[in-house]
Amino acid sequence: MNLNDVMGVLPELIVILTALIAIIVDVAARERNASASQGVTVLGLLVAGVVAIASPAETAMLMSGQVFNDGFASWFRALFCAIGAMTAVFSLVYLKHRNIRLGEYYSLLAMCVFGMMVMGSAANLLLFFVGLETMSISLYVLVGLRRDDSGSVEGSLKYLVLGAFSSAFLLYGMALIYGGIGSLEYVVIGDALRDSTGIGPMTVTGIGLLLVGFAFKISAVPFHFWSPDVYEGAPTTITAFMSTGAKAAAFVGLIRVFGIALAETNEHWVGVLTVLSIVTMTLGNVSALRQTSVKRMLAYSSIAHAGYLLVGIVAGSKAAFAASGFYLIGYALMNLGAFGVLILLNQRGKGDYSIDSLRGMGTVHPVLGLTMAIFMLSLIGIPPTAGFFGKLFVFSAAIERGHLLLAIIGLLNSAVAAYYYLRVISTMYMAKPEGDVAITEPMGYKVALVISSILIIVLGMFPDQLVAALLKAVP
C-alpha cells in the first residue's frame, strides 16, 4: 500500500473516523441529548462526500487492482454519504419523539455508509462481500432498534435470517465462479469470459446463485417477501435509509458484476432479469394499491422501483447504466424526502402512518405539504421532476437495445402507481384535518426537505449535465 492508495480511499477513512468519533462524543455527552453525535455524523459524512466527488483520480485502480478509483465509484460514494447525512438530519426528531436513546445509532449509521462505499468501489467479489456484510450487520441492529416494539424485533430477526440466507447464495456463487474461472477480480473475470469460446456448467451455476443473492438484496420478486415486514417494523429513518442507500449499493454491485464483469454471458441471465423486472414492478405496484399505511405503501413502492431499475441492467449499455445512476440519485432524494415528511407529520399519531393521518396537512403545514407533493409527483414520474427523466432515460435506453415490450410494461406500471401516490396528495389537500394538528418543525429539518425538493426540480429541468457526467464516469 502506498500514499496514492491511502489518498484514494480517504473518503472511506473519513467515514470510519466519523463512526468512532460519534460514539466517543456520545459517551462524553451522555447526560445531554444526542445532537452532538448527530452533528459529528452529518459533518463527517458531508466532508467524506465532498472529498469523494472532488478528489481527482490519479489511477483507475487501487490496492493492487482490488479497488476501483474511477468516476463511477466517486459519484456513488458521494451519494451514499449524502443519503447517510440526510438520514442523520431526520433522525434526531424521530429518536426524541419515539423516546429512543441509544448512543450507537449514529455510529452504526456511519458504518452502514462505509459498507456501501466499499460495495461501490470493490473490484473483487470477495471485497464486495465484505462491504455487503459490513452494511448488513449494522442494519440488522438498526432495524431492531426499538427493543420494546415487537414489530421492530420481528423485522430485525427476519432480516437477519433471510439476509444471512441470501448472503450464503452470494458466497456460494462466488466460490463456483472462482472454481470455473480461477479469479474473483471483475477485470480478470471479464477478460477470461471474453477470451473463452464457452463457459462451463460450474460458472453458469455460480452466475445463477449470484443472481439469486442480488435479487434478495434489491427486493426483487419473488425474493421480496422480507422487505415489507422489515421496512414496516424498522424505525422510519432506517426504512428510508434501507430503501435508498442499501438499494443503491446493491444496484451499483449489479452494474459492476453483471453489466460489466459478466457482460459476455448475458445470454444466460438477460431473460431471467427481464422476467424479474416485469414481475417486480407489477407486483410492487399492485400490492401498494391495497395499502392504507403510507409507510407500507412506500415499502411496496420501493419494490416497484427496483423493477424499473432492473430495466437499465437488462439494457446493458453505458447509456443505460448512466440512466440508472441518474434514477438512483433522483430516487434517493424523493424517497428520503417523503419519509422525512412522514416522520414530522406523524408526531401527533400513534406510529401507524395511515393515509388518514395526513388529512388536511397540506394546508395546515404548507412547507411540508408542498415538499411532499413534489416528492410524490417525482415518484410518479411527472415532469419537470427528476423522477420523470430517470424513467425516461432508463426506458429509452431499453428501447434502443430492442427491449420495447419491457419499456411499455414499465410505462403502464407507472400509470398504475400514479393512483396511490396521488391519493396521498389528495388526502393532504382535499380532506379536512382532524384532531390536534400542531407538530414541531425544526428549521434544519425543513431546510433539508426544501433543498431536496429544489434539487428534484433542478435535476428535472437540467438533467443532461448530470447524465453526461455519469456517462463519462461509467466504466
LUMDREN-293169 format. One record per residue (C-alpha): residue number from 1; x, y, z; residue in three letters. Coordinates in steps of 0.25 Angstrom, whole numbers, plus 5000, padded with zeros to 4 digits. Example, Ala and Ser with C-alpha at 12.3 -4.5 7.8 and 13.67 -1.06 7.14 Angstrom:
# residues 2
TIRO  num     u     v     w  residu
TIRO    1  5049  4982  5031     ALA
TIRO    2  5055  4996  5029     SER
This chain:
# residues 475
TIRO  num     u     v     w  residu
TIRO    1  5000  5000  5000     MET
TIRO    2  5005  5014  4996     ASN
TIRO    3  5001  5028  4998     LEU
TIRO    4  4993  5028  4986     ASN
TIRO    5  4985  5016  4991     ASP
TIRO    6  4982  5023  5004     VAL
TIRO    7  4978  5036  4998     MET
TIRO    8  4969  5028  4988     GLY
TIRO    9  4961  5022  5000     VAL
TIRO   10  4961  5035  5008     LEU
TIRO   11  4946  5037  5008     PRO
TIRO   12  4945  5023  5014     GLU
TIRO   13  4955  5026  5024     LEU
TIRO   14  4947  5039  5028     ILE
TIRO   15  4934  5031  5030     VAL
TIRO   16  4941  5021  5039     ILE
TIRO   17  4947  5032  5047     LEU
TIRO   18  4933  5039  5048     THR
TIRO   19  4927  5026  5053     ALA
TIRO   20  4938  5025  5064     LEU
TIRO   21  4937  5040  5068     ILE
TIRO   22  4921  5039  5068     ALA
TIRO   23  4922  5028  5079     ILE
TIRO   24  4932  5035  5087     ILE
TIRO   25  4925  5048  5087     VAL
TIRO   26  4912  5041  5091     ASP
TIRO   27  4919  5035  5103     VAL
TIRO   28  4925  5048  5107     ALA
TIRO   29  4912  5055  5106     ALA
TIRO   30  4903  5044  5112     ARG
TIRO   31  4895  5053  5121     GLU
TIRO   32  4892  5062  5110     ARG
TIRO   33  4884  5060  5097     ASN
TIRO   34  4889  5053  5084     ALA
TIRO   35  4890  5065  5076     SER
TIRO   36  4906  5065  5077     ALA
TIRO   37  4907  5051  5071     SER
TIRO   38  4897  5055  5060     GLN
TIRO   39  4905  5068  5057     GLY
TIRO   40  4918  5060  5056     VAL
TIRO   41  4912  5049  5047     THR
TIRO   42  4905  5059  5038     VAL
TIRO   43  4918  5067  5037     LEU
TIRO   44  4927  5055  5035     GLY
TIRO   45  4918  5049  5024     LEU
TIRO   46  4917  5062  5017     LEU
TIRO   47  4932  5064  5017     VAL
TIRO   48  4934  5050  5012     ALA
TIRO   49  4925  5052  5001     GLY
TIRO   50  4931  5065  4996     VAL
TIRO   51  4945  5058  4997     VAL
TIRO   52  4939  5047  4989     ALA
TIRO   53  4934  5055  4978     ILE
TIRO   54  4945  5066  4978     ALA
TIRO   55  4958  5057  4978     SER
TIRO   56  4964  5055  4965     PRO
TIRO   57  4966  5040  4961     ALA
TIRO   58  4981  5038  4960     GLU
TIRO   59  4979  5024  4955     THR
TIRO   60  4967  5015  4952     ALA
TIRO   61  4971  5004  4961     MET
TIRO   62  4976  5004  4976     LEU
TIRO   63  4981  4993  4985     MET
TIRO   64  4988  4985  4974     SER
TIRO   65  4975  4985  4966     GLY
TIRO   66  4965  4981  4977     GLN
TIRO   67  4958  4995  4978     VAL
TIRO   68  4952  5004  4967     PHE
TIRO   69  4956  5018  4967     ASN
TIRO   70  4948  5023  4955     ASP
TIRO   71  4938  5034  4954     GLY
TIRO   72  4926  5023  4955     PHE
TIRO   73  4931  5020  4969     ALA
TIRO   74  4933  5035  4973     SER
TIRO   75  4919  5038  4969     TRP
TIRO   76  4913  5027  4977     PHE
TIRO   77  4922  5029  4989     ARG
TIRO   78  4917  5043  4990     ALA
TIRO   79  4903  5039  4988     LEU
TIRO   80  4904  5029  5000     PHE
TIRO   81  4910  5040  5008     CYS
TIRO   82  4898  5049  5005     ALA
TIRO   83  4888  5039  5008     ILE
TIRO   84  4894  5036  5021     GLY
TIRO   85  4895  5051  5025     ALA
TIRO   86  4881  5053  5021     MET
TIRO   87  4877  5041  5029     THR
TIRO   88  4884  5046  5041     ALA
TIRO   89  4878  5060  5040     VAL
TIRO   90  4864  5053  5040     PHE
TIRO   91  4868  5044  5052     SER
TIRO   92  4869  5054  5064     LEU
TIRO   93  4854  5057  5063     VAL
TIRO   94  4849  5043  5061     TYR
TIRO   95  4858  5038  5072     LEU
TIRO   96  4853  5048  5082     LYS
TIRO   97  4839  5046  5078     HIS
TIRO   98  4840  5031  5080     ARG
TIRO   99  4848  5033  5093     ASN
TIRO  100  4860  5025  5087     ILE
TIRO  101  4873  5028  5094     ARG
TIRO  102  4884  5018  5088     LEU
TIRO  103  4897  5024  5086     GLY
TIRO  104  4902  5014  5076     GLU
TIRO  105  4891  5019  5066     TYR
TIRO  106  4899  5029  5058     TYR
TIRO  107  4912  5021  5059     SER
TIRO  108  4905  5009  5053     LEU
TIRO  109  4899  5018  5042     LEU
TIRO  110  4913  5023  5038     ALA
TIRO  111  4918  5008  5037     MET
TIRO  112  4906  5005  5028     CYS
TIRO  113  4911  5016  5019     VAL
TIRO  114  4925  5011  5020     PHE
TIRO  115  4920  4997  5015     GLY
TIRO  116  4912  5003  5004     MET
TIRO  117  4924  5011  4999     MET
TIRO  118  4933  4998  4999     VAL
TIRO  119  4922  4991  4991     MET
TIRO  120  4922  5002  4981     GLY
TIRO  121  4937  5003  4980     SER
TIRO  122  4940  4988  4980     ALA
TIRO  123  4948  4982  4968     ALA
TIRO  124  4947  4968  4975     ASN
TIRO  125  4935  4959  4978     LEU
TIRO  126  4941  4956  4992     LEU
TIRO  127  4943  4971  4995     LEU
TIRO  128  4929  4973  4991     PHE
TIRO  129  4924  4963  5000     PHE
TIRO  130  4932  4969  5012     VAL
TIRO  131  4925  4982  5009     GLY
TIRO  132  4912  4976  5008     LEU
TIRO  133  4913  4969  5021     GLU
TIRO  134  4918  4982  5028     THR
TIRO  135  4906  4989  5023     MET
TIRO  136  4896  4977  5026     SER
TIRO  137  4901  4974  5040     ILE
TIRO  138  4900  4989  5044     SER
TIRO  139  4886  4989  5038     LEU
TIRO  140  4882  4977  5046     TYR
TIRO  141  4884  4984  5059     VAL
TIRO  142  4878  4997  5054     LEU
TIRO  143  4865  4990  5049     VAL
TIRO  144  4863  4985  5063     GLY
TIRO  145  4866  4998  5070     LEU
TIRO  146  4852  4999  5077     ARG
TIRO  147  4854  4988  5086     ARG
TIRO  148  4841  4989  5093     ASP
TIRO  149  4834  4988  5080     ASP
TIRO  150  4830  4974  5075     SER
TIRO  151  4829  4978  5061     GLY
TIRO  152  4843  4984  5061     SER
TIRO  153  4849  4972  5067     VAL
TIRO  154  4842  4963  5058     GLU
TIRO  155  4847  4971  5046     GLY
TIRO  156  4861  4970  5051     SER
TIRO  157  4860  4955  5053     LEU
TIRO  158  4854  4953  5039     LYS
TIRO  159  4865  4962  5033     TYR
TIRO  160  4876  4955  5040     LEU
TIRO  161  4871  4941  5036     VAL
TIRO  162  4868  4944  5021     LEU
TIRO  163  4880  4953  5020     GLY
TIRO  164  4889  4942  5024     ALA
TIRO  165  4882  4933  5015     PHE
TIRO  166  4883  4942  5003     SER
TIRO  167  4898  4944  5006     SER
TIRO  168  4900  4929  5006     ALA
TIRO  169  4895  4929  4992     PHE
TIRO  170  4905  4940  4988     LEU
TIRO  171  4917  4934  4995     LEU
TIRO  172  4914  4920  4989     TYR
TIRO  173  4912  4927  4975     GLY
TIRO  174  4926  4934  4977     MET
TIRO  175  4932  4921  4980     ALA
TIRO  176  4927  4914  4968     LEU
TIRO  177  4931  4925  4959     ILE
TIRO  178  4945  4924  4965     TYR
TIRO  179  4945  4910  4962     GLY
TIRO  180  4941  4912  4948     GLY
TIRO  181  4949  4924  4944     ILE
TIRO  182  4960  4924  4955     GLY
TIRO  183  4959  4938  4960     SER
TIRO  184  4949  4947  4967     LEU
TIRO  185  4954  4960  4961     GLU
TIRO  186  4944  4967  4952     TYR
TIRO  187  4954  4971  4941     VAL
TIRO  188  4960  4957  4941     VAL
TIRO  189  4946  4950  4940     ILE
TIRO  190  4942  4959  4929     GLY
TIRO  191  4955  4957  4921     ASP
TIRO  192  4954  4942  4923     ALA
TIRO  193  4940  4941  4918     LEU
TIRO  194  4943  4950  4906     ARG
TIRO  195  4955  4941  4902     ASP
TIRO  196  4948  4928  4904     SER
TIRO  197  4939  4920  4894     THR
TIRO  198  4929  4916  4904     GLY
TIRO  199  4926  4915  4919     ILE
TIRO  200  4925  4903  4927     GLY
TIRO  201  4913  4898  4936     PRO
TIRO  202  4921  4902  4949     MET
TIRO  203  4922  4916  4944     THR
TIRO  204  4907  4917  4939     VAL
TIRO  205  4902  4911  4953     THR
TIRO  206  4911  4922  4960     GLY
TIRO  207  4904  4933  4952     ILE
TIRO  208  4891  4927  4955     GLY
TIRO  209  4894  4927  4970     LEU
TIRO  210  4899  4941  4969     LEU
TIRO  211  4887  4946  4962     LEU
TIRO  212  4878  4940  4974     VAL
TIRO  213  4886  4947  4984     GLY
TIRO  214  4886  4960  4977     PHE
TIRO  215  4871  4958  4975     ALA
TIRO  216  4869  4957  4991     PHE
TIRO  217  4877  4969  4993     LYS
TIRO  218  4869  4978  4984     ILE
TIRO  219  4856  4972  4988     SER
TIRO  220  4852  4967  4974     ALA
TIRO  221  4840  4957  4973     VAL
TIRO  222  4840  4946  4977     PRO
TIRO  223  4851  4949  4987     PHE
TIRO  224  4844  4961  4993     HIS
TIRO  225  4835  4955  5003     PHE
TIRO  226  4844  4960  5015     TRP
TIRO  227  4844  4975  5011     SER
TIRO  228  4830  4980  5014     PRO
TIRO  229  4830  4974  5029     ASP
TIRO  230  4845  4979  5031     VAL
TIRO  231  4842  4992  5025     TYR
TIRO  232  4829  4994  5034     GLU
TIRO  233  4836  4989  5047     GLY
TIRO  234  4849  4997  5045     ALA
TIRO  235  4850  5011  5051     PRO
TIRO  236  4845  5020  5040     THR
TIRO  237  4858  5027  5038     THR
TIRO  238  4865  5013  5036     ILE
TIRO  239  4854  5009  5026     THR
TIRO  240  4857  5022  5018     ALA
TIRO  241  4872  5019  5018     PHE
TIRO  242  4870  5004  5014     MET
TIRO  243  4860  5007  5003     SER
TIRO  244  4870  5017  4997     THR
TIRO  245  4885  5015  5001     GLY
TIRO  246  4885  4999  5002     ALA
TIRO  247  4877  4998  4989     LYS
TIRO  248  4886  5008  4982     ALA
TIRO  249  4899  5000  4987     ALA
TIRO  250  4893  4987  4982     ALA
TIRO  251  4890  4993  4969     PHE
TIRO  252  4904  4998  4967     VAL
TIRO  253  4909  4984  4970     GLY
TIRO  254  4899  4979  4960     LEU
TIRO  255  4904  4988  4949     ILE
TIRO  256  4919  4985  4953     ARG
TIRO  257  4917  4970  4953     VAL
TIRO  258  4906  4967  4943     PHE
TIRO  259  4907  4979  4934     GLY
TIRO  260  4922  4979  4932     ILE
TIRO  261  4929  4966  4938     ALA
TIRO  262  4919  4956  4933     LEU
TIRO  263  4914  4964  4921     ALA
TIRO  264  4919  4953  4912     GLU
TIRO  265  4910  4943  4918     THR
TIRO  266  4897  4952  4917     ASN
TIRO  267  4890  4941  4908     GLU
TIRO  268  4889  4933  4921     HIS
TIRO  269  4883  4944  4930     TRP
TIRO  270  4877  4955  4922     VAL
TIRO  271  4864  4947  4920     GLY
TIRO  272  4863  4944  4935     VAL
TIRO  273  4865  4958  4939     LEU
TIRO  274  4855  4963  4929     THR
TIRO  275  4844  4954  4935     VAL
TIRO  276  4849  4958  4949     LEU
TIRO  277  4847  4973  4945     SER
TIRO  278  4833  4971  4940     ILE
TIRO  279  4828  4963  4951     VAL
TIRO  280  4835  4972  4962     THR
TIRO  281  4829  4985  4956     MET
TIRO  282  4816  4979  4954     THR
TIRO  283  4814  4972  4968     LEU
TIRO  284  4820  4984  4975     GLY
TIRO  285  4810  4994  4969     ASN
TIRO  286  4798  4985  4971     VAL
TIRO  287  4802  4982  4985     SER
TIRO  288  4804  4997  4988     ALA
TIRO  289  4790  5000  4983     LEU
TIRO  290  4784  4992  4995     ARG
TIRO  291  4791  4999  5006     GLN
TIRO  292  4785  5008  5016     THR
TIRO  293  4799  5011  5023     SER
TIRO  294  4807  5021  5015     VAL
TIRO  295  4820  5014  5021     LYS
TIRO  296  4816  5001  5016     ARG
TIRO  297  4811  5007  5003     MET
TIRO  298  4825  5013  5001     LEU
TIRO  299  4831  4999  5004     ALA
TIRO  300  4824  4993  4993     TYR
TIRO  301  4827  5005  4984     SER
TIRO  302  4842  5002  4987     SER
TIRO  303  4840  4988  4981     ILE
TIRO  304  4833  4994  4969     ALA
TIRO  305  4845  5004  4967     HIS
TIRO  306  4854  4992  4967     ALA
TIRO  307  4847  4987  4956     GLY
TIRO  308  4849  5000  4948     TYR
TIRO  309  4864  5000  4951     LEU
TIRO  310  4865  4986  4946     LEU
TIRO  311  4861  4991  4932     VAL
TIRO  312  4874  4998  4932     GLY
TIRO  313  4882  4986  4935     ILE
TIRO  314  4875  4978  4925     VAL
TIRO  315  4878  4988  4914     ALA
TIRO  316  4893  4987  4918     GLY
TIRO  317  4898  4999  4911     SER
TIRO  318  4907  5010  4916     LYS
TIRO  319  4895  5020  4914     ALA
TIRO  320  4886  5010  4922     ALA
TIRO  321  4896  5010  4933     PHE
TIRO  322  4897  5025  4933     ALA
TIRO  323  4882  5026  4933     ALA
TIRO  324  4881  5016  4945     SER
TIRO  325  4891  5025  4952     GLY
TIRO  326  4882  5037  4950     PHE
TIRO  327  4870  5029  4954     TYR
TIRO  328  4877  5025  4967     LEU
TIRO  329  4881  5039  4971     ILE
TIRO  330  4867  5045  4968     GLY
TIRO  331  4860  5033  4975     TYR
TIRO  332  4869  5035  4987     ALA
TIRO  333  4865  5050  4988     LEU
TIRO  334  4850  5047  4986     MET
TIRO  335  4848  5035  4995     ASN
TIRO  336  4857  5040  5007     LEU
TIRO  337  4849  5053  5006     GLY
TIRO  338  4836  5046  5006     ALA
TIRO  339  4840  5038  5019     PHE
TIRO  340  4845  5051  5025     GLY
TIRO  341  4831  5058  5023     VAL
TIRO  342  4824  5046  5029     LEU
TIRO  343  4833  5046  5041     ILE
TIRO  344  4829  5060  5044     LEU
TIRO  345  4814  5059  5041     LEU
TIRO  346  4813  5046  5049     ASN
TIRO  347  4818  5053  5062     GLN
TIRO  348  4803  5054  5067     ARG
TIRO  349  4800  5040  5062     GLY
TIRO  350  4801  5026  5068     LYS
TIRO  351  4812  5021  5059     GLY
TIRO  352  4803  5015  5049     ASP
TIRO  353  4806  5025  5037     TYR
TIRO  354  4792  5023  5032     SER
TIRO  355  4788  5031  5020     ILE
TIRO  356  4776  5037  5028     ASP
TIRO  357  4787  5043  5038     SER
TIRO  358  4791  5053  5026     LEU
TIRO  359  4777  5059  5025     ARG
TIRO  360  4778  5074  5022     GLY
TIRO  361  4793  5074  5026     MET
TIRO  362  4796  5081  5012     GLY
TIRO  363  4788  5094  5016     THR
TIRO  364  4792  5093  5031     VAL
TIRO  365  4807  5091  5029     HIS
TIRO  366  4809  5097  5015     PRO
TIRO  367  4824  5095  5014     VAL
TIRO  368  4822  5080  5018     LEU
TIRO  369  4810  5079  5009     GLY
TIRO  370  4817  5085  4997     LEU
TIRO  371  4830  5077  4998     THR
TIRO  372  4822  5064  5000     MET
TIRO  373  4814  5067  4987     ALA
TIRO  374  4827  5069  4980     ILE
TIRO  375  4833  5056  4985     PHE
TIRO  376  4820  5049  4981     MET
TIRO  377  4820  5055  4967     LEU
TIRO  378  4834  5051  4965     SER
TIRO  379  4832  5037  4969     LEU
TIRO  380  4820  5036  4959     ILE
TIRO  381  4829  5042  4948     GLY
TIRO  382  4822  5055  4945     ILE
TIRO  383  4831  5066  4938     PRO
TIRO  384  4838  5074  4941     PRO
TIRO  385  4844  5065  4952     THR
TIRO  386  4856  5056  4953     ALA
TIRO  387  4847  5044  4954     GLY
TIRO  388  4841  5047  4940     PHE
TIRO  389  4855  5048  4934     PHE
TIRO  390  4860  5036  4942     GLY
TIRO  391  4849  5027  4936     LYS
TIRO  392  4850  5034  4922     LEU
TIRO  393  4865  5031  4921     PHE
TIRO  394  4864  5017  4926     VAL
TIRO  395  4853  5013  4917     PHE
TIRO  396  4859  5020  4905     SER
TIRO  397  4872  5012  4907     ALA
TIRO  398  4864  4999  4908     ALA
TIRO  399  4857  5003  4895     ILE
TIRO  400  4870  5006  4888     GLU
TIRO  401  4874  4992  4891     ARG
TIRO  402  4862  4985  4886     GLY
TIRO  403  4854  4983  4899     HIS
TIRO  404  4842  4991  4894     LEU
TIRO  405  4832  4982  4902     LEU
TIRO  406  4839  4983  4915     LEU
TIRO  407  4839  4999  4913     ALA
TIRO  408  4824  4998  4910     ILE
TIRO  409  4821  4990  4923     ILE
TIRO  410  4829  5000  4931     GLY
TIRO  411  4821  5011  4926     LEU
TIRO  412  4808  5004  4929     LEU
TIRO  413  4812  5001  4943     ASN
TIRO  414  4816  5016  4945     SER
TIRO  415  4802  5019  4941     ALA
TIRO  416  4797  5009  4952     VAL
TIRO  417  4806  5015  4962     ALA
TIRO  418  4800  5029  4960     ALA
TIRO  419  4787  5025  4967     TYR
TIRO  420  4793  5022  4981     TYR
TIRO  421  4803  5034  4980     TYR
TIRO  422  4792  5044  4976     LEU
TIRO  423  4784  5038  4987     ARG
TIRO  424  4794  5044  4997     VAL
TIRO  425  4793  5058  4991     ILE
TIRO  426  4778  5057  4990     SER
TIRO  427  4777  5054  5005     THR
TIRO  428  4787  5065  5009     MET
TIRO  429  4779  5076  5001     TYR
TIRO  430  4765  5071  4999     MET
TIRO  431  4761  5066  5013     ALA
TIRO  432  4759  5074  5025     LYS
TIRO  433  4769  5072  5037     PRO
TIRO  434  4765  5064  5049     GLU
TIRO  435  4769  5066  5063     GLY
TIRO  436  4781  5073  5068     ASP
TIRO  437  4790  5077  5056     VAL
TIRO  438  4801  5084  5064     ALA
TIRO  439  4815  5078  5061     ILE
TIRO  440  4829  5082  5063     THR
TIRO  441  4836  5087  5050     GLU
TIRO  442  4851  5089  5053     PRO
TIRO  443  4857  5099  5043     MET
TIRO  444  4869  5090  5039     GLY
TIRO  445  4859  5079  5036     TYR
TIRO  446  4851  5087  5028     LYS
TIRO  447  4863  5093  5020     VAL
TIRO  448  4867  5079  5017     ALA
TIRO  449  4853  5076  5011     LEU
TIRO  450  4853  5089  5003     VAL
TIRO  451  4867  5086  4998     ILE
TIRO  452  4863  5072  4993     SER
TIRO  453  4851  5078  4986     SER
TIRO  454  4858  5088  4979     ILE
TIRO  455  4869  5078  4975     LEU
TIRO  456  4858  5069  4969     ILE
TIRO  457  4852  5081  4961     ILE
TIRO  458  4866  5085  4957     VAL
TIRO  459  4870  5071  4952     LEU
TIRO  460  4857  5070  4945     GLY
TIRO  461  4859  5084  4938     MET
TIRO  462  4874  5081  4935     PHE
TIRO  463  4876  5066  4934     PRO
TIRO  464  4886  5066  4923     ASP
TIRO  465  4898  5071  4931     GLN
TIRO  466  4897  5060  4941     LEU
TIRO  467  4895  5049  4931     VAL
TIRO  468  4907  5054  4923     ALA
TIRO  469  4915  5053  4935     ALA
TIRO  470  4910  5040  4939     LEU
TIRO  471  4912  5035  4925     LEU
TIRO  472  4926  5039  4925     LYS
TIRO  473  4928  5032  4938     ALA
TIRO  474  4922  5019  4934     VAL
TIRO  475  4934  5009  4933     PRO
